[in-house]
């Protein structure tokens, strides 16, 4: 039966192709019908695709708006820390090796921030601080390990080019900048001024007790030089990948620091006051 059906189909196709009548009449109709059906399918799929694409774009846009709206309420928290080991030959005294490790956590949310440091060796908390604003009033607090807080309230008002600040003790501070010179004066307290003159940074502070401190710093040929009222001269420079700092204030100290490829830092120091040599290996994250 199967062989007989195959023979009939082959004979039918041969006769149709030989006469050319059936093929000439039916083939265009079949092709036109199939072409139309395929075109309708393509058009329907295209509409469906475009509709899906449009819905996807709306979904993406709504997701972006929701993310932007919610991100304003997300607080930023960071964790940093450091650890170090110090060897000091102490000149003629006994050598000592000490270690230190600490972590600091800080965060902010809007215009408010807080931070605290924990000494991992002693377990003491230091540097616990917070700051925020309530309208025009700035609030800053320092909290010690016993929970005692030292709170400072200040109100700053801008009057022309002059800023007037008032703290919770009633001390008023007036500050302004005139011709590139920054001036600040606390009524009944200190007066300070700073400016850059001929490439030199100059800072002067006059205390309420009548004492004056000042320092001048500048950079020449890659060497940063500074001097203060006590005659302490400091020079810092980069040398062959190292940072070299020399300080002369009666005794002379020399420090050579270098960042290692391992992520650590190695610092060697020499102090002429006791002829001591120290080595510090530290890592920060």
Beta strands, then each sheet from edge to edge (+ up, - down):
strand 1: 76-88
strand 2: 96-109
strand 3: 112-119
strand 4: 125-134
strand 5: 137-143
strand 6: 149-159
strand 7: 162-167
strand 8: 172-178
strand 9: 181-186
strand 10: 191-197
strand 11: 200-206
strand 12: 212-220
strand 13: 223-228
strand 14: 233-239
strand 15: 242-248
strand 16: 252-259
strand 17: 264-271
strand 18: 276-284
sheet 1: 1+ 2- 3+ 4- 5+ 6- 7+ 8- 9+ 10- 11+ 12- 13+ 14- 15+ 16- 17+ 18- 1+
end
